[in-house]
Amino acid sequence: MIAYPTLALCGQEFEPVGRMFGAEAIWREMATDLRTVSIPRCGHLPHEERPG
């Protein structure tokens, strides 16, 4: 379990995580101090697709 502050970014358009399961639910199993940000109009690679 990750005990440090964790930021999880995900694209809303990435089907397996953004729509089917939800990034927060997945990361909650791995991190206790979690903040999630879902990026609109973005797929699997937020850092490349929506860098701003």
PDBQT receptor file of N, H, CA, C and O in Angstrom, charges set to zero:
ATOM      1  N   MET A   1       0.845  -1.178   0.000  1.00  0.00    +0.000 N 
ATOM      2  CA  MET A   1       0.000   0.000   0.000  1.00  0.00    +0.000 C 
ATOM      3  C   MET A   1       0.890   1.241   0.000  1.00  0.00    +0.000 C 
ATOM      4  O   MET A   1       1.846   1.322   0.771  1.00  0.00    +0.000 OA
ATOM      5  N   ILE A   2       0.578   2.199  -0.858  1.00  0.00    +0.000 N 
ATOM      6  H   ILE A   2      -0.199   2.133  -1.484  1.00  0.00    +0.000 HD
ATOM      7  CA  ILE A   2       1.311   3.463  -0.921  1.00  0.00    +0.000 C 
ATOM      8  C   ILE A   2       0.798   4.366   0.199  1.00  0.00    +0.000 C 
ATOM      9  O   ILE A   2      -0.398   4.649   0.275  1.00  0.00    +0.000 OA
ATOM     10  N   ALA A   3       1.696   4.812   1.058  1.00  0.00    +0.000 N 
ATOM     11  H   ALA A   3       2.667   4.582   0.996  1.00  0.00    +0.000 HD
ATOM     12  CA  ALA A   3       1.304   5.632   2.211  1.00  0.00    +0.000 C 
ATOM     13  C   ALA A   3       1.626   7.109   2.012  1.00  0.00    +0.000 C 
ATOM     14  O   ALA A   3       1.391   7.913   2.914  1.00  0.00    +0.000 OA
ATOM     15  N   TYR A   4       2.151   7.476   0.870  1.00  0.00    +0.000 N 
ATOM     16  H   TYR A   4       2.342   6.822   0.138  1.00  0.00    +0.000 HD
ATOM     17  CA  TYR A   4       2.515   8.863   0.579  1.00  0.00    +0.000 C 
ATOM     18  C   TYR A   4       1.439   9.518  -0.263  1.00  0.00    +0.000 C 
ATOM     19  O   TYR A   4       0.667   8.821  -0.922  1.00  0.00    +0.000 OA
ATOM     20  N   PRO A   5       1.365  10.860  -0.259  1.00  0.00    +0.000 N 
ATOM     21  CA  PRO A   5       0.396  11.529  -1.115  1.00  0.00    +0.000 C 
ATOM     22  C   PRO A   5       0.580  11.090  -2.571  1.00  0.00    +0.000 C 
ATOM     23  O   PRO A   5       1.690  11.099  -3.103  1.00  0.00    +0.000 OA
ATOM     24  N   THR A   6      -0.520  10.711  -3.191  1.00  0.00    +0.000 N 
ATOM     25  H   THR A   6      -1.422  10.704  -2.759  1.00  0.00    +0.000 HD
ATOM     26  CA  THR A   6      -0.485  10.159  -4.542  1.00  0.00    +0.000 C 
ATOM     27  C   THR A   6      -1.484  10.896  -5.420  1.00  0.00    +0.000 C 
ATOM     28  O   THR A   6      -2.636  11.088  -5.031  1.00  0.00    +0.000 OA
ATOM     29  N   LEU A   7      -1.045  11.308  -6.605  1.00  0.00    +0.000 N 
ATOM     30  H   LEU A   7      -0.109  11.152  -6.921  1.00  0.00    +0.000 HD
ATOM     31  CA  LEU A   7      -1.912  11.932  -7.592  1.00  0.00    +0.000 C 
ATOM     32  C   LEU A   7      -2.084  10.968  -8.753  1.00  0.00    +0.000 C 
ATOM     33  O   LEU A   7      -1.106  10.576  -9.390  1.00  0.00    +0.000 OA
ATOM     34  N   ALA A   8      -3.304  10.591  -9.026  1.00  0.00    +0.000 N 
ATOM     35  H   ALA A   8      -4.099  10.910  -8.509  1.00  0.00    +0.000 HD
ATOM     36  CA  ALA A   8      -3.605   9.693 -10.144  1.00  0.00    +0.000 C 
ATOM     37  C   ALA A   8      -4.345  10.480 -11.218  1.00  0.00    +0.000 C 
ATOM     38  O   ALA A   8      -5.421  11.024 -10.971  1.00  0.00    +0.000 OA
ATOM     39  N   LEU A   9      -3.761  10.536 -12.405  1.00  0.00    +0.000 N 
ATOM     40  H   LEU A   9      -2.887  10.095 -12.606  1.00  0.00    +0.000 HD
ATOM     41  CA  LEU A   9      -4.380  11.208 -13.543  1.00  0.00    +0.000 C 
ATOM     42  C   LEU A   9      -4.928  10.154 -14.497  1.00  0.00    +0.000 C 
ATOM     43  O   LEU A   9      -4.311   9.111 -14.711  1.00  0.00    +0.000 OA
ATOM     44  N   CYS A  10      -6.076  10.437 -15.057  1.00  0.00    +0.000 N 
ATOM     45  H   CYS A  10      -6.578  11.284 -14.884  1.00  0.00    +0.000 HD
ATOM     46  CA  CYS A  10      -6.620   9.514 -16.054  1.00  0.00    +0.000 C 
ATOM     47  C   CYS A  10      -7.421  10.295 -17.075  1.00  0.00    +0.000 C 
ATOM     48  O   CYS A  10      -7.972  11.354 -16.774  1.00  0.00    +0.000 OA
ATOM     49  N   GLY A  11      -7.480   9.766 -18.282  1.00  0.00    +0.000 N 
ATOM     50  H   GLY A  11      -7.033   8.906 -18.527  1.00  0.00    +0.000 HD
ATOM     51  CA  GLY A  11      -8.295  10.371 -19.324  1.00  0.00    +0.000 C 
ATOM     52  C   GLY A  11      -9.711   9.816 -19.273  1.00  0.00    +0.000 C 
ATOM     53  O   GLY A  11      -9.902   8.607 -19.146  1.00  0.00    +0.000 OA
ATOM     54  N   GLN A  12     -10.687  10.679 -19.371  1.00  0.00    +0.000 N 
ATOM     55  H   GLN A  12     -10.532  11.661 -19.475  1.00  0.00    +0.000 HD
ATOM     56  CA  GLN A  12     -12.083  10.240 -19.319  1.00  0.00    +0.000 C 
ATOM     57  C   GLN A  12     -12.461   9.343 -20.484  1.00  0.00    +0.000 C 
ATOM     58  O   GLN A  12     -13.379   8.531 -20.367  1.00  0.00    +0.000 OA
ATOM     59  N   GLU A  13     -11.775   9.476 -21.594  1.00  0.00    +0.000 N 
ATOM     60  H   GLU A  13     -11.029  10.135 -21.689  1.00  0.00    +0.000 HD
ATOM     61  CA  GLU A  13     -12.113   8.697 -22.784  1.00  0.00    +0.000 C 
ATOM     62  C   GLU A  13     -11.389   7.351 -22.858  1.00  0.00    +0.000 C 
ATOM     63  O   GLU A  13     -11.611   6.587 -23.797  1.00  0.00    +0.000 OA
ATOM     64  N   PHE A  14     -10.536   7.053 -21.893  1.00  0.00    +0.000 N 
ATOM     65  H   PHE A  14     -10.356   7.674 -21.130  1.00  0.00    +0.000 HD
ATOM     66  CA  PHE A  14      -9.831   5.769 -21.898  1.00  0.00    +0.000 C 
ATOM     67  C   PHE A  14     -10.791   4.714 -21.378  1.00  0.00    +0.000 C 
ATOM     68  O   PHE A  14     -11.039   4.627 -20.175  1.00  0.00    +0.000 OA
ATOM     69  N   GLU A  15     -11.326   3.919 -22.279  1.00  0.00    +0.000 N 
ATOM     70  H   GLU A  15     -11.125   3.989 -23.256  1.00  0.00    +0.000 HD
ATOM     71  CA  GLU A  15     -12.405   2.973 -21.982  1.00  0.00    +0.000 C 
ATOM     72  C   GLU A  15     -12.160   2.064 -20.778  1.00  0.00    +0.000 C 
ATOM     73  O   GLU A  15     -13.017   2.020 -19.895  1.00  0.00    +0.000 OA
ATOM     74  N   PRO A  16     -11.041   1.334 -20.686  1.00  0.00    +0.000 N 
ATOM     75  CA  PRO A  16     -10.885   0.382 -19.573  1.00  0.00    +0.000 C 
ATOM     76  C   PRO A  16     -10.851   1.025 -18.193  1.00  0.00    +0.000 C 
ATOM     77  O   PRO A  16     -11.325   0.429 -17.225  1.00  0.00    +0.000 OA
ATOM     78  N   VAL A  17     -10.303   2.222 -18.086  1.00  0.00    +0.000 N 
ATOM     79  H   VAL A  17      -9.918   2.706 -18.872  1.00  0.00    +0.000 HD
ATOM     80  CA  VAL A  17     -10.180   2.844 -16.761  1.00  0.00    +0.000 C 
ATOM     81  C   VAL A  17     -11.149   3.995 -16.593  1.00  0.00    +0.000 C 
ATOM     82  O   VAL A  17     -11.894   4.043 -15.615  1.00  0.00    +0.000 OA
ATOM     83  N   GLY A  18     -11.148   4.917 -17.528  1.00  0.00    +0.000 N 
ATOM     84  H   GLY A  18     -10.543   4.879 -18.323  1.00  0.00    +0.000 HD
ATOM     85  CA  GLY A  18     -11.959   6.114 -17.400  1.00  0.00    +0.000 C 
ATOM     86  C   GLY A  18     -13.456   5.873 -17.381  1.00  0.00    +0.000 C 
ATOM     87  O   GLY A  18     -14.193   6.576 -16.689  1.00  0.00    +0.000 OA
ATOM     88  N   ARG A  19     -13.908   4.884 -18.137  1.00  0.00    +0.000 N 
ATOM     89  H   ARG A  19     -13.309   4.313 -18.699  1.00  0.00    +0.000 HD
ATOM     90  CA  ARG A  19     -15.356   4.645 -18.225  1.00  0.00    +0.000 C 
ATOM     91  C   ARG A  19     -15.821   3.386 -17.505  1.00  0.00    +0.000 C 
ATOM     92  O   ARG A  19     -16.841   3.414 -16.817  1.00  0.00    +0.000 OA
ATOM     93  N   MET A  20     -15.101   2.298 -17.648  1.00  0.00    +0.000 N 
ATOM     94  H   MET A  20     -14.272   2.275 -18.207  1.00  0.00    +0.000 HD
ATOM     95  CA  MET A  20     -15.579   1.022 -17.106  1.00  0.00    +0.000 C 
ATOM     96  C   MET A  20     -15.389   0.899 -15.596  1.00  0.00    +0.000 C 
ATOM     97  O   MET A  20     -16.308   0.491 -14.887  1.00  0.00    +0.000 OA
ATOM     98  N   PHE A  21     -14.210   1.245 -15.105  1.00  0.00    +0.000 N 
ATOM     99  H   PHE A  21     -13.463   1.576 -15.681  1.00  0.00    +0.000 HD
ATOM    100  CA  PHE A  21     -13.906   0.991 -13.696  1.00  0.00    +0.000 C 
ATOM    101  C   PHE A  21     -13.775   2.259 -12.865  1.00  0.00    +0.000 C 
ATOM    102  O   PHE A  21     -14.181   2.278 -11.703  1.00  0.00    +0.000 OA
ATOM    103  N   GLY A  22     -13.235   3.283 -13.422  1.00  0.00    +0.000 N 
ATOM    104  H   GLY A  22     -12.905   3.268 -14.366  1.00  0.00    +0.000 HD
ATOM    105  CA  GLY A  22     -12.980   4.508 -12.691  1.00  0.00    +0.000 C 
ATOM    106  C   GLY A  22     -11.607   4.462 -12.037  1.00  0.00    +0.000 C 
ATOM    107  O   GLY A  22     -11.305   3.549 -11.269  1.00  0.00    +0.000 OA
ATOM    108  N   ALA A  23     -10.797   5.433 -12.342  1.00  0.00    +0.000 N 
ATOM    109  H   ALA A  23     -11.043   6.174 -12.966  1.00  0.00    +0.000 HD
ATOM    110  CA  ALA A  23      -9.420   5.454 -11.835  1.00  0.00    +0.000 C 
ATOM    111  C   ALA A  23      -9.378   5.488 -10.310  1.00  0.00    +0.000 C 
ATOM    112  O   ALA A  23      -8.533   4.838  -9.694  1.00  0.00    +0.000 OA
ATOM    113  N   GLU A  24     -10.280   6.238  -9.709  1.00  0.00    +0.000 N 
ATOM    114  H   GLU A  24     -10.967   6.766 -10.209  1.00  0.00    +0.000 HD
ATOM    115  CA  GLU A  24     -10.241   6.347  -8.242  1.00  0.00    +0.000 C 
ATOM    116  C   GLU A  24     -10.458   4.991  -7.579  1.00  0.00    +0.000 C 
ATOM    117  O   GLU A  24      -9.759   4.657  -6.622  1.00  0.00    +0.000 OA
ATOM    118  N   ALA A  25     -11.401   4.218  -8.063  1.00  0.00    +0.000 N 
ATOM    119  H   ALA A  25     -11.968   4.490  -8.840  1.00  0.00    +0.000 HD
ATOM    120  CA  ALA A  25     -11.655   2.897  -7.478  1.00  0.00    +0.000 C 
ATOM    121  C   ALA A  25     -10.438   1.991  -7.590  1.00  0.00    +0.000 C 
ATOM    122  O   ALA A  25     -10.128   1.243  -6.663  1.00  0.00    +0.000 OA
ATOM    123  N   ILE A  26      -9.753   2.056  -8.716  1.00  0.00    +0.000 N 
ATOM    124  H   ILE A  26     -10.005   2.664  -9.470  1.00  0.00    +0.000 HD
ATOM    125  CA  ILE A  26      -8.559   1.231  -8.915  1.00  0.00    +0.000 C 
ATOM    126  C   ILE A  26      -7.436   1.677  -7.981  1.00  0.00    +0.000 C 
ATOM    127  O   ILE A  26      -6.810   0.851  -7.316  1.00  0.00    +0.000 OA
ATOM    128  N   TRP A  27      -7.185   2.992  -7.933  1.00  0.00    +0.000 N 
ATOM    129  H   TRP A  27      -7.694   3.663  -8.473  1.00  0.00    +0.000 HD
ATOM    130  CA  TRP A  27      -6.085   3.503  -7.107  1.00  0.00    +0.000 C 
ATOM    131  C   TRP A  27      -6.364   3.404  -5.611  1.00  0.00    +0.000 C 
ATOM    132  O   TRP A  27      -5.425   3.300  -4.822  1.00  0.00    +0.000 OA
ATOM    133  N   ARG A  28      -7.629   3.435  -5.204  1.00  0.00    +0.000 N 
ATOM    134  H   ARG A  28      -8.391   3.519  -5.846  1.00  0.00    +0.000 HD
ATOM    135  CA  ARG A  28      -7.965   3.308  -3.777  1.00  0.00    +0.000 C 
ATOM    136  C   ARG A  28      -7.455   1.988  -3.191  1.00  0.00    +0.000 C 
ATOM    137  O   ARG A  28      -7.195   1.893  -1.991  1.00  0.00    +0.000 OA
ATOM    138  N   GLU A  29      -7.315   0.989  -4.033  1.00  0.00    +0.000 N 
ATOM    139  H   GLU A  29      -7.526   1.065  -5.008  1.00  0.00    +0.000 HD
ATOM    140  CA  GLU A  29      -6.801  -0.307  -3.581  1.00  0.00    +0.000 C 
ATOM    141  C   GLU A  29      -5.290  -0.269  -3.355  1.00  0.00    +0.000 C 
ATOM    142  O   GLU A  29      -4.726  -1.178  -2.745  1.00  0.00    +0.000 OA
ATOM    143  N   MET A  30      -4.628   0.799  -3.856  1.00  0.00    +0.000 N 
ATOM    144  H   MET A  30      -5.086   1.537  -4.352  1.00  0.00    +0.000 HD
ATOM    145  CA  MET A  30      -3.174   0.862  -3.779  1.00  0.00    +0.000 C 
ATOM    146  C   MET A  30      -2.637   2.027  -2.961  1.00  0.00    +0.000 C 
ATOM    147  O   MET A  30      -1.478   1.990  -2.548  1.00  0.00    +0.000 OA
ATOM    148  N   ALA A  31      -3.436   3.059  -2.713  1.00  0.00    +0.000 N 
ATOM    149  H   ALA A  31      -4.377   3.089  -3.049  1.00  0.00    +0.000 HD
ATOM    150  CA  ALA A  31      -2.943   4.264  -2.036  1.00  0.00    +0.000 C 
ATOM    151  C   ALA A  31      -3.934   4.752  -0.989  1.00  0.00    +0.000 C 
ATOM    152  O   ALA A  31      -5.145   4.734  -1.209  1.00  0.00    +0.000 OA
ATOM    153  N   THR A  32      -3.411   5.186   0.144  1.00  0.00    +0.000 N 
ATOM    154  H   THR A  32      -2.428   5.200   0.323  1.00  0.00    +0.000 HD
ATOM    155  CA  THR A  32      -4.283   5.662   1.218  1.00  0.00    +0.000 C 
ATOM    156  C   THR A  32      -4.497   7.174   1.168  1.00  0.00    +0.000 C 
ATOM    157  O   THR A  32      -5.568   7.650   1.544  1.00  0.00    +0.000 OA
ATOM    158  N   ASP A  33      -3.507   7.937   0.713  1.00  0.00    +0.000 N 
ATOM    159  H   ASP A  33      -2.637   7.551   0.407  1.00  0.00    +0.000 HD
ATOM    160  CA  ASP A  33      -3.608   9.398   0.616  1.00  0.00    +0.000 C 
ATOM    161  C   ASP A  33      -3.684   9.748  -0.863  1.00  0.00    +0.000 C 
ATOM    162  O   ASP A  33      -2.670  10.051  -1.491  1.00  0.00    +0.000 OA
ATOM    163  N   LEU A  34      -4.900   9.704  -1.419  1.00  0.00    +0.000 N 
ATOM    164  H   LEU A  34      -5.724   9.458  -0.909  1.00  0.00    +0.000 HD
ATOM    165  CA  LEU A  34      -5.089   9.748  -2.864  1.00  0.00    +0.000 C 
ATOM    166  C   LEU A  34      -5.879  10.965  -3.303  1.00  0.00    +0.000 C 
ATOM    167  O   LEU A  34      -6.852  11.368  -2.665  1.00  0.00    +0.000 OA
ATOM    168  N   ARG A  35      -5.432  11.540  -4.412  1.00  0.00    +0.000 N 
ATOM    169  H   ARG A  35      -4.642  11.213  -4.931  1.00  0.00    +0.000 HD
ATOM    170  CA  ARG A  35      -6.192  12.565  -5.133  1.00  0.00    +0.000 C 
ATOM    171  C   ARG A  35      -6.241  12.117  -6.583  1.00  0.00    +0.000 C 
ATOM    172  O   ARG A  35      -5.204  11.789  -7.160  1.00  0.00    +0.000 OA
ATOM    173  N   THR A  36      -7.423  12.098  -7.183  1.00  0.00    +0.000 N 
ATOM    174  H   THR A  36      -8.265  12.365  -6.715  1.00  0.00    +0.000 HD
ATOM    175  CA  THR A  36      -7.552  11.708  -8.586  1.00  0.00    +0.000 C 
ATOM    176  C   THR A  36      -8.067  12.888  -9.398  1.00  0.00    +0.000 C 
ATOM    177  O   THR A  36      -8.879  13.681  -8.921  1.00  0.00    +0.000 OA
ATOM    178  N   VAL A  37      -7.585  12.989 -10.623  1.00  0.00    +0.000 N 
ATOM    179  H   VAL A  37      -6.925  12.345 -11.010  1.00  0.00    +0.000 HD
ATOM    180  CA  VAL A  37      -8.035  14.012 -11.552  1.00  0.00    +0.000 C 
ATOM    181  C   VAL A  37      -8.367  13.315 -12.863  1.00  0.00    +0.000 C 
ATOM    182  O   VAL A  37      -7.521  12.646 -13.456  1.00  0.00    +0.000 OA
ATOM    183  N   SER A  38      -9.602  13.477 -13.305  1.00  0.00    +0.000 N 
ATOM    184  H   SER A  38     -10.290  14.021 -12.824  1.00  0.00    +0.000 HD
ATOM    185  CA  SER A  38     -10.059  12.903 -14.558  1.00  0.00    +0.000 C 
ATOM    186  C   SER A  38     -10.031  14.006 -15.613  1.00  0.00    +0.000 C 
ATOM    187  O   SER A  38     -10.670  15.044 -15.444  1.00  0.00    +0.000 OA
ATOM    188  N   ILE A  39      -9.296  13.787 -16.695  1.00  0.00    +0.000 N 
ATOM    189  H   ILE A  39      -8.777  12.943 -16.832  1.00  0.00    +0.000 HD
ATOM    190  CA  ILE A  39      -9.074  14.809 -17.707  1.00  0.00    +0.000 C 
ATOM    191  C   ILE A  39     -10.050  14.617 -18.871  1.00  0.00    +0.000 C 
ATOM    192  O   ILE A  39     -10.037  13.571 -19.521  1.00  0.00    +0.000 OA
ATOM    193  N   PRO A  40     -10.898  15.619 -19.138  1.00  0.00    +0.000 N 
ATOM    194  CA  PRO A  40     -11.879  15.489 -20.221  1.00  0.00    +0.000 C 
ATOM    195  C   PRO A  40     -11.215  15.464 -21.590  1.00  0.00    +0.000 C 
ATOM    196  O   PRO A  40     -10.120  15.994 -21.781  1.00  0.00    +0.000 OA
ATOM    197  N   ARG A  41     -11.915  14.824 -22.553  1.00  0.00    +0.000 N 
ATOM    198  H   ARG A  41     -12.804  14.394 -22.398  1.00  0.00    +0.000 HD
ATOM    199  CA  ARG A  41     -11.454  14.724 -23.945  1.00  0.00    +0.000 C 
ATOM    200  C   ARG A  41     -10.034  14.178 -24.029  1.00  0.00    +0.000 C 
ATOM    201  O   ARG A  41      -9.212  14.675 -24.799  1.00  0.00    +0.000 OA
ATOM    202  N   CYS A  42      -9.760  13.171 -23.244  1.00  0.00    +0.000 N 
ATOM    203  H   CYS A  42     -10.428  12.768 -22.619  1.00  0.00    +0.000 HD
ATOM    204  CA  CYS A  42      -8.424  12.587 -23.190  1.00  0.00    +0.000 C 
ATOM    205  C   CYS A  42      -8.542  11.076 -23.081  1.00  0.00    +0.000 C 
ATOM    206  O   CYS A  42      -9.476  10.559 -22.468  1.00  0.00    +0.000 OA
ATOM    207  N   GLY A  43      -7.592  10.372 -23.678  1.00  0.00    +0.000 N 
ATOM    208  H   GLY A  43      -6.833  10.792 -24.176  1.00  0.00    +0.000 HD
ATOM    209  CA  GLY A  43      -7.589   8.918 -23.652  1.00  0.00    +0.000 C 
ATOM    210  C   GLY A  43      -6.550   8.357 -22.703  1.00  0.00    +0.000 C 
ATOM    211  O   GLY A  43      -6.493   8.746 -21.536  1.00  0.00    +0.000 OA
ATOM    212  N   HIS A  44      -5.735   7.452 -23.194  1.00  0.00    +0.000 N 
ATOM    213  H   HIS A  44      -5.781   7.136 -24.142  1.00  0.00    +0.000 HD
ATOM    214  CA  HIS A  44      -4.808   6.680 -22.373  1.00  0.00    +0.000 C 
ATOM    215  C   HIS A  44      -3.571   7.459 -21.909  1.00  0.00    +0.000 C 
ATOM    216  O   HIS A  44      -3.001   7.132 -20.869  1.00  0.00    +0.000 OA
ATOM    217  N   LEU A  45      -3.152   8.468 -22.651  1.00  0.00    +0.000 N 
ATOM    218  H   LEU A  45      -3.615   8.734 -23.496  1.00  0.00    +0.000 HD
ATOM    219  CA  LEU A  45      -1.900   9.163 -22.335  1.00  0.00    +0.000 C 
ATOM    220  C   LEU A  45      -2.130  10.663 -22.085  1.00  0.00    +0.000 C 
ATOM    221  O   LEU A  45      -1.861  11.478 -22.967  1.00  0.00    +0.000 OA
ATOM    222  N   PRO A  46      -2.619  11.030 -20.905  1.00  0.00    +0.000 N 
ATOM    223  CA  PRO A  46      -2.916  12.441 -20.628  1.00  0.00    +0.000 C 
ATOM    224  C   PRO A  46      -1.729  13.375 -20.844  1.00  0.00    +0.000 C 
ATOM    225  O   PRO A  46      -1.901  14.487 -21.343  1.00  0.00    +0.000 OA
ATOM    226  N   HIS A  47      -0.538  12.938 -20.476  1.00  0.00    +0.000 N 
ATOM    227  H   HIS A  47      -0.398  12.035 -20.071  1.00  0.00    +0.000 HD
ATOM    228  CA  HIS A  47       0.633  13.799 -20.611  1.00  0.00    +0.000 C 
ATOM    229  C   HIS A  47       0.969  14.121 -22.067  1.00  0.00    +0.000 C 
ATOM    230  O   HIS A  47       1.613  15.134 -22.337  1.00  0.00    +0.000 OA
ATOM    231  N   GLU A  48       0.547  13.285 -22.998  1.00  0.00    +0.000 N 
ATOM    232  H   GLU A  48       0.024  12.462 -22.779  1.00  0.00    +0.000 HD
ATOM    233  CA  GLU A  48       0.785  13.546 -24.411  1.00  0.00    +0.000 C 
ATOM    234  C   GLU A  48      -0.417  14.179 -25.090  1.00  0.00    +0.000 C 
ATOM    235  O   GLU A  48      -0.261  15.058 -25.938  1.00  0.00    +0.000 OA
ATOM    236  N   GLU A  49      -1.619  13.737 -24.724  1.00  0.00    +0.000 N 
ATOM    237  H   GLU A  49      -1.745  13.023 -24.035  1.00  0.00    +0.000 HD
ATOM    238  CA  GLU A  49      -2.835  14.184 -25.396  1.00  0.00    +0.000 C 
ATOM    239  C   GLU A  49      -3.315  15.541 -24.916  1.00  0.00    +0.000 C 
ATOM    240  O   GLU A  49      -3.850  16.316 -25.709  1.00  0.00    +0.000 OA
ATOM    241  N   ARG A  50      -3.139  15.848 -23.639  1.00  0.00    +0.000 N 
ATOM    242  H   ARG A  50      -2.705  15.219 -22.995  1.00  0.00    +0.000 HD
ATOM    243  CA  ARG A  50      -3.631  17.114 -23.065  1.00  0.00    +0.000 C 
ATOM    244  C   ARG A  50      -2.574  17.676 -22.099  1.00  0.00    +0.000 C 
ATOM    245  O   ARG A  50      -2.851  17.799 -20.906  1.00  0.00    +0.000 OA
ATOM    246  N   PRO A  51      -1.394  18.011 -22.576  1.00  0.00    +0.000 N 
ATOM    247  CA  PRO A  51      -0.320  18.431 -21.672  1.00  0.00    +0.000 C 
ATOM    248  C   PRO A  51      -0.619  19.713 -20.919  1.00  0.00    +0.000 C 
ATOM    249  O   PRO A  51      -0.053  19.938 -19.849  1.00  0.00    +0.000 OA
ATOM    250  N   GLY A  52      -1.488  20.554 -21.442  1.00  0.00    +0.000 N 
ATOM    251  H   GLY A  52      -1.948  20.372 -22.311  1.00  0.00    +0.000 HD
ATOM    252  CA  GLY A  52      -1.795  21.818 -20.774  1.00  0.00    +0.000 C 
ATOM    253  C   GLY A  52      -2.684  21.619 -19.593  1.00  0.00    +0.000 C 
ATOM    254  O   GLY A  52      -3.039  22.585 -18.918  1.00  0.00    +0.000 OA
TER     255      GLY A  52
